[in-house]
Amino acid sequence: MVRVVTVATHDCDGLERFRRSCPGAVVLGLDSDRSYDMSYPGGGFKVNLLKRFIESCENDHEMILFTDSFDAIIKNLNFRIDPFVVLFSAEVYCWPDSSLAKEYPQTLTPFRFLNSGGFLGSVGLLREILKFGDISDAEDDQLFYTRAFLSQRYNIQLDTQCNVFQTFNGAQRYIRLAGDRVYNAVTGTYPLVLHGNGSDKNFFNRVCDHVMSVGPDSMFEVPSVLVAFDEPSCVVPLSHEARLLSVTFLKPEHPDSPAVDRCLEYVSVEDNRLRVLAMAEELDFDAVLFVSSEHRLSRLSDLCMTDKKLVAPLLVREGTLFSNFWGALSRSGYYERSWDYVDILNRNIVGVWNVPYVNETFLVKKELFHTMRAAYEHRDDMDRDMRVCKYLRSHGTFMYLDNRYKYGTIV
């Protein structure tokens, strides 16, 4: 029996996904006020939280699987365990101190270097490793475990064959999908604990959609939806079995347009949407559906049949590959075609997909109203749609695309 332990300092979509993959996991740190930003060296608090947890464990032979949570999932726990070894995941880069690479032994695979985002061992062995030294909350946890490994004082082995752990940073070219499993083409193994380490999470998110259930989610009951059309020209009747209210704010092309009543003030789309969010809160709506002026919807109720906090309907311009979502991002943060973009667009595969960008038309649950307000209030030189999606990504909010049905078109 393996006990899964992870660390998270706040609830977010990544933690929710991890919990779905491993419902019985012990989550440490939720009562902490520390941030969990791993875009720079840090994370020593994870070591200290684990130290305190291990001290409370009475059975030295109990097996602990420790893993990150925001960017990790567990496919299953059906693996063989060596009780005399602590097995750490391995990655292709020596991080955070690349000068230590020369001290590592050579391996037959690219996965040569210790990664602290996942390891497996008994309570007794982990207790000894955690005594290696003191570490402050702001110091780097991976460097701590790397030095313990290189000291050769402990029976630590690296999972260089990716039998249990699969790190994703720098490994995209080796990873294949085999049904609902991940296959490592260079090691010939099917890893069970997947960790999307590194700054680019988009590929990992796409893989998670394929290996986790992508069929209809549990019922998302939406007793009330406020539908907000950006312009009167895109208003269409939508049927929904529950309470539905449609609104629109007149937005002229230019504030000096002679066709506009002089008593009406010019209002930007951002400000319109902020008004809608305020109205939805005041009237106690459960969700808001924003509809862009370039999109025409033909159905709504099926979009509500998901437990996602933010979900967009698949919309495609007829006769083209132009849609309202991106499957991947380039290094500069703009569009890049993902390997499954065409299959999703053509509905060769159907489901609810984690994507890095959706274009302006989406359903958002009231749990995210505050986040959406902040996203629309954040102004910079980027186009509105890209700015909002970038804000959501940077704050750990997942965006989903639903292609289970034909919801409408792009004009």
N, C-alpha and C positions, 0 to 999 in steps of 0.2 A: 504494500500500500504506500502510495506517494502522497505527501501533503504539498499542495501548491501554495506558495507564498509570493506575494508581489508587493510593490510599493506604488502609491499614488497619493499626491497631496491634495487633489480635488477631483470631483466628478467631471467627466467629459465624455464625449462620444467614443473616444478610444478606449477608455476604461469600461464603458458599457459593452463595447464589442468584445473585449477580453473576458468579461464576466459571462457573456453568452457562450463563449468557447469553453469556459471552465467555471461553471456556476458555484463550485464549492471552494474557490480560492480564498485564502486569507489575505486581506488587503491591509497593509500597514501604512500609516502616515496620513490618513484622511483627516485626522484632527490637527494636522500641522498647518501653519500659515506660510510655509515656505513654498516658493515657486518650483516648478519642475521643468526648467528649461535646459535641455541637453544640447543646445546648439553651440555650447562652449564647454571646455573641461569643467567638471563639477560632479555633484551627486554623491559626495561622501556621506550625506545623511542617510542614503540607502544602506550603507554598511552599518552605520550606527543603529538604525532601526532594526536591522536583521540581528545585530548583536543582542539587543534587548529581547527580541523574540526568542532567539536560541537559548538565552539564559533561562527563559520560562519553560523550556521543554525538558521533560523529565526522562524521556526514553532516548538514550544515546544512539539506539539502532534505528530510530524512525528516519525515513528517507524524506528529504526536503528538496523540492524543485523550486528554485528561486528564479523569477523572471521579471523583466520589465512588463508593463501593462499597456501603456498608451499606444505603443506600436508593436504589439505582440498578440498572437493567438496560439492556442493549443489545439492541435487537431485531435489528438487523443493521448492517453497515458499508457498505452500498451507497448512498453519497451522493457527490455531486459536490463537489470540493474546489477552493477558490481558493487557490493557493499564495502569494499576496501579502497575505493577510488572516489575522488570528487571530480566529476566530469564537467568541464567548462565548454561553452560554445566557442567556436573559432571563426575568424573572419579573414579577409584577404589583406587588410591594412593593419599596420602596427600603429595604434592610436592609444593615448594622446602623445606619446613620446616616441617618435619614429627612430630615434637614435638607439633604442633598445632592440631593434630588429636583428642586429648582428648576434645578439645573445640567444635568440631562439634556435632550436634545432631545425634542420631542414625537414621538409615533409614531401610526400608524394602528391599532394593536392595543393591548390592555391590557398586553402583555408589553414593558414599557418599560425595565426596570431590570436592570443586570448581575447575573448569578448566577454564582458561581465554582465551582459544582458540576459544570460541564462546559464545556470549551473545546477548540478544535481549531486547530492551527497548526503551522508548520514549526519544526524545532529552532532554526534561525537567528533567526526572529522571536521565539520564546518566550525564547530566551537574552537578547535585548535587553530584553524586558518585565521579566524577572526581575532585571535590573540597576536597576530603577526606584528601589530603596532597600532598606535592611536591614529585617528584620522579626523580632521575637522569636517563639519557638514559641508563646507565649501570646497574641500579638496576633491580630487577625482577618484571615483570608486574603481574605475577600470585600471588606473595606474596602481592603486593599492593591491588589487588581486594580481596584476602583472608582476609586481615585485615579489609577491609571495610565491608565485609560480617559478620565477627565475631564481629564487633563493634555493630551490630544490630541497627545501625542508619538509615539504608536504607531498603526499601522493596525489598530485593534481595531474590530470590528463586532459588534453584538448581534443575535442570532437572534430578532428581534421577530416573525417570521412562523412560528417554530417549525418550520422545515424540517428541522432536525436534532435539536434539543433540545426536550424538553417538561418544564417544571417544573410541579409539582402544587400547591404552596402557593397557595391562593386561586384556583385555576383549575379546581376540580372541575366547575363549571357549564358549562365549555367543552369538557370531555373526553367523547368518545363512544367506544364500541367498534364496530369494523367488522370482524367476523370475529375474527382473531387480531391485528389492528392497532389502534392508538390513532388516533383522528381528532380533530383540533382543529376544533370547529364554528365558531369565530370567525375562524380563519386559513385554513381549508380545506385543511390540510396533514396529513400522516401522519408525525409525528415518529418518530425511530429510537432516540434515547437518552432514556430515561425516568428522571426524577429526582424522587423523593418527598420533596422538601425540606419543611421545616416540622415542627411537632410532631405533627401528626395523620398517622400512617402507614397507618391502616387502609384508606382508600380506595385508596391506592397499592398496598398488598398485594393487595387484591381485583382490581385491574386486572392486576397481574402474573400472577395465577392464570389470567386469561382469555387473555392474550397469549402466555404461555409454555405449554408442554405441560401439560395437566391430566389426561391419560390415565393409565393404570397406570404407575407408576414402575418403575425397575429392581428386580429381585428383592431383597427384604429377607429374607435367610435368618435365621430365628429358631429356632435349635436348642432353645432352652429359654425358657419363659415362666412366670413366677410370677404366678398370678392371685390377687388379694387382694380378697375381698368384704368390704364394710364391716360387714355384719351377716349372721348365719346365714339370715335370711329371704329373702335375695336370691341364695342359692347355687343355681346351675343347672348341669347337666352341659354341658361344652363339649368338643367333639371337636377335636383338633389332631394332625396327623401327627407332630409332634416331641414332645419331652419336655415335659410339662405338670404343674404342681403347683398345686393350689388350696388356699388357706388362708383362714381367717377368725378374727377375734378377737371374742369376745362383748362387745358394748357395750350395757349396759342403758340404758333411757331416762333413768334417774336413779340416782345412786349409792346411794340408800337404798331402791331397789325391793325389795320382799320376795320377788320371784320370782327374785332373783339369789343364787346361792350366796355366802355371806359370805366365803368364801376368795378370791373373785375381786375384784380391784381394778377400780374404774371407770377406763376408759381412753378418752380422746378419740379422734375419728377421726384428728386430726393425729398423735397419738402412735402409733396403730395403723399408720398409713402410714409413719411413721419406722421402726417395727419391721420392716415389710415390706421397706423399702429396705435396712436393715441385713442382713436375712436373705438378700435377693437377692444382695448383695455377697458375703456369707460363702459362699453355695452356688454362686457364680459363674454366676448366671442372666444371660441376655443382655437380658432385658426384663422389665418388670413391667406387668401389666394391673390397674389399680385399677377396681373396680366399685362404684358408689354403691348404697345401699340402695333408691333409687327407680328403678333401671334393671334391666331384664331382657334379657340378651344371649342370642342364639340361635346365633351363630357367631363364630369367632375367626380361623381361618386366613387369611381374605382380608384382615383388618385388618393382618396381618403382612406383606402383600405390598406394602410401601412402604418407601422409604429414609428416611422422616421420623423425626426423633428423638422427637417427641411427636405422636401422632395419636389422635383420638377417633372412634368410630363414630357415624354419624348415628342419633339416637334421637328418636322423636316420640311424643307422647301421642295415641292414636288419636282421630280425628275433630276434632283441633284444630290450630292453628299453633304449639303449644308444643313446643319442642325443647330439645336440650342444647347449643346454641351460639348465639352472637350474631355477626351479620355486620358490625356496626359499634358504635361507642361514642358516647354523647352527650358534650357538653363536660364534664359532671360525672362522666364515667367509668362511667355506667350504660348499660343497653340502649338501642340505637337500631337500627331495622330498616334493613338495607342494601338497595340496589336489587335485589340478586339473592337475597335471603333466601328468598322463597317458591319460587323456581325450584330452589334447592338443597334446600330442605326437601321439596318434592314430587318431587325427582329428575328435573325437566325437563332439568337439566344435571347431569352426573355427573363426578366427579373427586375430587381431594384438594385442599382449599381452605384457604388461609391465613386464619385467623379470630382475632379478638382475645380470644375467651373460649370455653372449653368447660367443661361442668359435671361435674366430679368423676370421670367414667368415661373413661379414656384409657390407651393403651399408651405407655410411656416406655422408651426404650433406655438401656442402662447408661451411655452417655456423659453422660447428664443426671442420673444418680442424685445426684451432689453438688449440682447446682442444685436438684433437687426437695427434697432435705433442707433446704437453706437456705430454700426457699419455705415449707415446712411449719413450720419453726422460727421464721419471722418472724410475730409475732403483733401485731395491732392491732385496732381496733374494727370493721373490715369483716367481712362474712361470709367464711367460710373459702374458698369457691370463688372469690369475687371477689378476695380478698386474694392467693391463690396465682397467679391469672392476671395480676393487676397486677404482681406480683413478676417473673413470667416475661417479660412485655412490657418492663418497665423494664430487664431484663438482656439484652435482645436475643435472647430465645428465641422462636422461632416455634411457634405451636400450629396444628395442622391438623385438619380435619374430613374424614372419608372417607364419601362418600355413594354409592359405586359399587355397594353392595349393601345389602340390608335386614338390619341387624344385630340389631334388637330393638326394644323399646318402653320408654316411660316409664309407670310405674303411677300 
